[in-house]
Amino acid sequence: MAAECAHGIATWSSPAWLAAAGSWLDERLAEAGMQRTGEVRQPHLLPWSTVLGAPTTGGRVWLKAEGPSQAFEVGLYGLLCAVALNDVLTPIAIDADRAWLLLPDGGEPLRTQLSGDALADAVAAVPPRYAALQRVLVPHADRLLVLGLADMRAAAMPERFDEALEAVHAYVEAHGTEHDWQACGRAAAMRPQVAAWAERLAGAPGAATIDHNDLHARNILTRGDGDATFFDWGDSVVAHPFASMLVTLSFLRIHVLECEPGDPRLLRVRDAYLGAFADLAPHAELVETLELACRLAKIARALTWERVAQALDPQDVEDRWRRTPLECLMSLTAASYLDP
């Protein structure tokens, strides 16, 4: 894991940091036989990470700087490139101490190229490849944990739920309304149900592996040849593989299709993914397992946001990010696993 270093909006937007990052970028390009041909720009600046982009003689490159909650992504790329080289970008250079990655251009996100049904169709073509990556990584689950990915395997989820509930209680005590206290109580009452779900999932088909935990159409890059690359692994955890579909399907449902959970266009994406696991169990059992995994994945999402918020400079933390863990736990009571 990377050593802790200065981070946050104030640091990453400062002239001193930008100059240091630009110098490092130029030095690493020279070592790779490339040269910058234009200005370094900063298209993304968030409290937990920032990205610099620059044109070079070898094409556009991107320098990603991670905050402490996502610094494990630097080491994770080494494993991903070793076992799934064609599915991820190969770093030009890394600085583990500063949690910096220098990456080649991977094309445009699907979300910026397509919309509506066309985007849903494009996304449906991607899950089998992502599922294959997950299956290749099954033997490396312990190594993923050593790299710093959080343990969200089925057996751990009751404990993870307790951790999330403790964090939510702290938020509600400091910032909550009476409505929030009631919501927190309803979430707490789900503990026996969470334990039952976790027990069922532990015995279900599918071995623990990487869960991207933010796999949506903005994090799938495509080039002109249509080849897809998976990007932005900073929220990844170790979990049941099917947990990945929570974000994929929820993003399509809410932000693209604006449809009901049972919409055939969503089910098509779900079934395209499950097809890669057809050797493990009948389709109906896989569907049931996916719904279990996605319900428990809401706990992982709550803790991911909590981890990010705790690592931020206090001046960078917005209330909506502090509140997100509560909203994730509240959604456990919803009728559908895809209901927010």
Sequence and secondary structure as in RCSB ss.txt:
>XXXX:A:sequence
MAAECAHGIATWSSPAWLAAAGSWLDERLAEAGMQRTGEVRQPHLLPWSTVLGAPTTGGRVWLKAEGPSQAFEVG
LYGLLCAVALNDVLTPIAIDADRAWLLLPDGGEPLRTQLSGDALADAVAAVPPRYAALQRVLVPHADRLLVLGLA
DMRAAAMPERFDEALEAVHAYVEAHGTEHDWQACGRAAAMRPQVAAWAERLAGAPGAATIDHNDLHARNILTRGD
GDATFFDWGDSVVAHPFASMLVTLSFLRIHVLECEPGDPRLLRVRDAYLGAFADLAPHAELVETLELACRLAKIA
RALTWERVAQALDPQDVEDRWRRTPLECLMSLTAASYLDP
>XXXX:A:secstr
       SHHHHTSHHHHHHHHHHHHHHHHHTT  B S  EEEEE SSEEEEEE BTTS EEEEEE TTTTHHHH
HHHHHHHH GGGS   SEEETTTTEEEEE   EEHHHH  HHHHHHHHHTSHHHHHHHHHHHGGGHHHHHHHT E
EE GGGHHHHHHHHHHHHHHHHHHH  HHHHHHHHHHHTTHHHHHHHHHHHHTSSS  EEE S  STTSEEE TT
  EEE   TT EEE GGGGHHHHHHHIIIIII   TT HHHHHHHHHHHGGGTTTS HHHHHHHHHHHHHHHHHH
HHHHHHHHHHHS GGG  HHHHHHHHHHHHGGGSSSTT  
